Amino acid sequence: MRQTTYPGSLRLSIGEREDAPVEVDLIVPGWKGNSEPRSYHNSEIIFTFSKLGSRAEEFLRAWREKYDVIEIAVMLFTSPYYHEAHAHIDLLMYLQALEVLHRSLFDRDRKGYFPDRNTKKSTLQALQAAIPANLPERLPEKIYKQINWIGSLTLVDSLKYLYNLYPLSLRPLFPMCDDDMELLKDARNYLTHFDDRKGFKQDFLWSRQLYFLSEKTKFFIEICLLGVIGMSDSEIAQLLHNLEHYNALSSQTHR
């Protein structure tokens, strides 16, 4: 148990015995035994065709029209459903999907905080030209490369932007708003580099906090995808209000 694991395949084994081992299945989201088909999408369906009503054609058309733009984000979001991975990998994939979705829809030319690409280019060139030439070997080259990132949007910028598009739907999951977006960013950084900054330790890999952050972030990307096809925040919130899993997650802290 004290190791990274698959969230749907936890199993207890009692001791080491010469006879047949005694095993006890844990009650966890997912399949109950090897005889049942494995389902990697354990959440309830957010909407059915009947719930779309008269706007079904509108939503489906929007999905087709925007799919080329959001395809990579959708691929990242759905990949955990088809491939077993350690629990923390799911969270990383969902956060990457959100970052890619934001860039694909709102920052496709990578201008970041700059008003346009020409302004960004001229500003960075001026900063790079000001690098002193008498610095130690290779340092000017490193500074030159770092300057290219000035003004670029970060993961937390993307998360905050998307959060503010759907506050009614996302606030029950992430009630601390910007602080929760910072927490997701810090979790991503820890799971990428495995350092001990920002309070994360190795036990985060099998923690309750990881599970709830991952499940809530999965809803985060689903909410954004519903927005992409034309649903308003209030419409999405109404759909989610009837989902038991969403309501259960909303009642649980992830800190």
Phi, psi and omega in degrees: 000329184276059178200160176301145189209171175275129187295339183255009185224037178287141180211138177263138174237128186265104172065183175247117184232151179285328178278189183301134182293147176265121182238144179232119178285138174274150176274105181226161176302133178125199184285155183260342181196168184291342182282346182262149177295140181277131177245120181271353177248094188270353181282160173290158177287126184293319178216154174247170182301322182295327180289336179288333176058223185290346182265006182304313181298320180298315182292318180294322177296317180297321178298315180295318184292328185258358187297322180300328181282322186258006187303315183295319178297319179295319179298316179296320182293320185272344185301324178297339180286339187248350183224127175295137179211162174299152187303322184289339178294324178302314180298317178299319181294319180294319179292321176296321178299319179295318180296316179293320179299315179297314181296321182294326185265327192235349181217049188292334179267006175060032180278345177060231182279351180285149181292332178201170185292325180296319178296318178299314183298313183292323179294314181293323178296321179294320179293320180292326179291338182273359180293124180299143183276345185265021178284161179304158184307135176074345179295316177303321179296319180294317178297318180304315181290322180294326180299329180300339182269352181298132179082357179283150178284141178258175177302315183294328174298315180296316181297316180295320179299310181294321179302316183290346175283333187225056184295324180298322183278328188263336183298322176300329179278321184233076187292342182268010171051245186301324179295324178290326176294323175296321179297317178297320177297316180295322178297318178298316181296320179295315182290343177273319187249341181054046169261174187257020179283162177063021172084000179274138177234178183298330182292350174300332184294338178234030187266161170301321181300317179299316181300311184290323176298318181295313181295321179290323179291330175298317175296325179305308182291324178297319178299316180296322180292325175294324176294325180300323182274004171111004178282141176279164179302319181293324177294317179296316180300323179294320177296316183291331183302334183265004182263122182297317183295319178299314181295322178295316178296322181295335181273355184250137176280151177245021180244000000 
